[in-house]
Amino acid sequence: QLQLVESGGGLVQAGDSLRLSCAASERTSYAMAWFRQAPGKEREFVAAVVASGATNYADSVKGRFTVSRDNVKNTMYLQMNSLKPEDSAVYSCAVSTFYVVSASRHANQYNYWGQGTRVTVSS
């Protein structure tokens, strides 16, 4: 059973940067993605990356966040720059065994999830 463990969350000020990591317990060639959920809000797509390195982003983070993956280390990263208070949320990584060359933006297409890491951005 594939396991995912996120790390790197924390409390930062607006304008700061953070890098999140998602370590997979085994090699995977499937699509990987980051989602986030703020209190009282629905979970939303943030960014995804496939094994080839192709990426896609939510409009709200495009130009500020960069998703990448190291297929040797079985790890996905999310570099978050110019953080805003509205970026505060629990960030979770996910793997979809339904997608390889592309990635879905829909959480229900992802069948493996990490426990999440909290990011808080103060103004």
Sine and cosine of phi, psi and omega as CSV:
sin_phi,cos_phi,sin_psi,cos_psi,sin_omega,cos_omega
0.00,0.00,0.83,-0.55,0.01,-1.00
-0.91,0.41,0.73,-0.69,0.08,-1.00
-0.85,-0.52,0.59,-0.81,-0.02,-1.00
-0.83,-0.56,0.71,-0.71,0.01,-1.00
-0.76,-0.65,0.87,-0.50,0.02,-1.00
-1.00,-0.04,0.42,-0.91,0.10,-0.99
-0.41,-0.91,0.26,-0.97,0.11,-0.99
0.95,-0.30,-0.09,1.00,0.01,-1.00
-0.94,0.34,0.17,-0.99,0.02,-1.00
0.19,-0.98,-0.17,-0.99,0.01,-1.00
-0.96,-0.28,0.83,-0.55,0.00,-1.00
-0.69,-0.72,0.17,-0.99,0.06,-1.00
-0.99,-0.11,0.37,-0.93,0.05,-1.00
-0.82,0.57,0.70,-0.72,-0.03,-1.00
1.00,-0.08,-0.27,0.96,0.01,-1.00
-0.97,0.23,0.05,-1.00,0.02,-1.00
-0.83,-0.56,0.43,-0.90,0.11,-0.99
-0.57,-0.82,0.47,-0.88,0.12,-0.99
-0.84,-0.55,0.85,-0.52,0.06,-1.00
-1.00,-0.09,0.52,-0.86,0.06,-1.00
-0.82,-0.58,0.52,-0.86,0.07,-1.00
-0.72,-0.69,0.95,-0.32,-0.03,-1.00
-0.99,-0.12,0.82,-0.58,0.05,-1.00
-1.00,-0.06,0.54,-0.84,-0.06,-1.00
-0.97,0.23,-0.21,0.98,0.02,-1.00
-0.45,-0.89,0.26,-0.96,0.00,-1.00
-0.90,0.43,0.68,-0.73,0.05,-1.00
-0.67,-0.74,0.67,-0.74,0.06,-1.00
-0.97,-0.23,0.13,0.99,-0.05,-1.00
-0.99,0.12,0.22,-0.98,0.05,-1.00
-0.91,0.42,0.63,-0.78,0.05,-1.00
-0.83,-0.56,0.53,-0.85,-0.07,-1.00
-0.52,-0.85,0.34,-0.94,0.15,-0.99
-0.93,-0.36,0.71,-0.71,0.15,-0.99
-0.82,-0.57,0.33,-0.95,0.07,-1.00
-0.63,-0.78,0.44,-0.90,0.02,-1.00
-0.62,-0.78,0.87,-0.49,0.06,-1.00
-1.00,-0.03,0.39,-0.92,0.00,-1.00
-0.83,0.56,0.77,-0.63,0.04,-1.00
0.98,0.21,0.08,1.00,-0.02,-1.00
-0.86,-0.52,0.31,-0.95,0.03,-1.00
-0.98,0.22,0.42,-0.91,0.07,-1.00
-0.91,0.42,0.66,-0.75,-0.03,-1.00
-0.76,-0.65,0.51,-0.86,0.04,-1.00
-0.93,0.36,0.64,-0.76,0.05,-1.00
-0.92,-0.40,-0.84,0.54,-0.07,-1.00
-0.28,-0.96,0.39,-0.92,0.02,-1.00
-0.60,-0.80,0.41,-0.91,0.03,-1.00
-0.57,-0.82,0.65,-0.76,0.07,-1.00
-0.97,-0.26,0.09,-1.00,-0.13,-0.99
-0.88,0.48,-0.48,0.88,0.00,-1.00
-0.96,0.29,-0.24,0.97,-0.04,-1.00
0.98,-0.19,-0.11,0.99,0.04,-1.00
-0.91,0.42,0.62,-0.78,-0.11,-0.99
-0.77,-0.64,0.33,-0.94,0.27,-0.96
-0.52,-0.85,0.43,-0.90,-0.18,-0.98
-0.72,-0.69,0.47,-0.88,0.22,-0.98
-0.94,0.35,0.54,-0.84,-0.02,-1.00
-0.86,0.51,-0.53,0.85,-0.08,-1.00
-0.93,0.37,-0.31,0.95,-0.04,-1.00
-0.88,-0.48,-0.10,0.99,-0.05,-1.00
-0.86,0.50,0.74,-0.67,-0.02,-1.00
1.00,0.00,-0.26,0.96,0.02,-1.00
-0.92,-0.40,-0.56,0.83,-0.03,-1.00
-0.95,-0.30,0.54,-0.84,0.08,-1.00
-0.74,-0.67,0.83,-0.56,0.04,-1.00
-0.98,-0.21,0.61,-0.79,0.02,-1.00
-0.47,-0.88,0.20,-0.98,0.05,-1.00
-0.57,-0.82,0.55,-0.84,0.08,-1.00
-0.93,-0.36,0.97,-0.25,-0.09,-1.00
-0.95,0.32,-0.29,0.96,0.06,-1.00
-0.98,0.18,-0.66,0.75,0.00,-1.00
-1.00,0.04,-0.05,1.00,-0.02,-1.00
0.83,0.56,0.68,0.74,-0.09,-1.00
-0.74,-0.68,0.65,-0.76,0.10,-1.00
-0.93,-0.37,0.55,-0.84,-0.03,-1.00
-0.82,-0.57,0.41,-0.91,0.15,-0.99
-0.71,-0.71,0.96,-0.28,0.07,-1.00
-1.00,0.05,0.87,-0.50,-0.06,-1.00
-0.91,-0.42,0.90,-0.43,0.02,-1.00
-0.92,-0.39,0.29,-0.96,0.03,-1.00
0.75,0.67,0.77,0.64,-0.06,-1.00
-0.90,0.43,0.57,-0.82,-0.01,-1.00
-0.87,-0.50,0.40,-0.92,0.05,-1.00
-0.82,0.57,-0.54,0.84,-0.01,-1.00
-0.95,0.30,-0.11,0.99,0.11,-0.99
-0.99,0.12,-0.14,0.99,-0.01,-1.00
-0.89,0.46,0.79,-0.62,-0.05,-1.00
0.00,-1.00,0.12,-0.99,0.22,-0.98
-1.00,-0.03,0.84,-0.54,-0.02,-1.00
-0.99,-0.17,0.78,-0.62,-0.01,-1.00
-0.83,-0.55,0.61,-0.79,0.11,-0.99
-0.98,-0.18,0.40,-0.91,-0.08,-1.00
-0.52,-0.86,0.42,-0.91,0.06,-1.00
-0.82,-0.57,0.68,-0.73,0.06,-1.00
-0.91,-0.42,0.88,-0.47,0.06,-1.00
-0.99,0.16,0.05,1.00,0.03,-1.00
-1.00,-0.03,-0.22,0.98,-0.11,-0.99
-0.77,-0.64,0.70,-0.72,0.04,-1.00
-0.82,-0.57,-0.84,0.55,-0.07,-1.00
-1.00,0.03,-0.21,0.98,0.07,-1.00
-0.66,-0.75,0.05,-1.00,-0.03,-1.00
-0.67,-0.74,0.63,-0.78,0.03,-1.00
-1.00,0.08,0.42,-0.91,0.10,-0.99
-0.99,-0.14,0.03,1.00,-0.08,-1.00
-0.98,-0.18,0.81,-0.58,-0.07,-1.00
-0.86,0.50,-0.52,0.85,-0.05,-1.00
-0.95,0.31,-0.08,1.00,0.07,-1.00
-1.00,-0.05,-0.03,1.00,-0.03,-1.00
-0.95,-0.31,0.78,-0.63,-0.12,-0.99
-0.92,-0.39,0.00,1.00,0.13,-0.99
-0.76,-0.64,0.71,-0.70,-0.09,-1.00
-0.70,-0.71,0.55,-0.83,0.16,-0.99
-1.00,0.08,0.02,-1.00,-0.06,-1.00
-1.00,0.09,-0.27,0.96,0.04,-1.00
0.99,-0.14,0.46,-0.89,0.09,-1.00
-0.70,-0.72,0.69,-0.72,-0.11,-0.99
-1.00,0.04,0.71,-0.70,0.10,-1.00
-0.87,-0.50,0.81,-0.58,0.03,-1.00
-0.82,-0.57,0.82,-0.57,-0.01,-1.00
-0.91,-0.42,0.89,-0.46,-0.01,-1.00
-1.00,-0.04,0.49,-0.87,-0.03,-1.00
-1.00,0.00,0.00,0.00,0.00,0.00
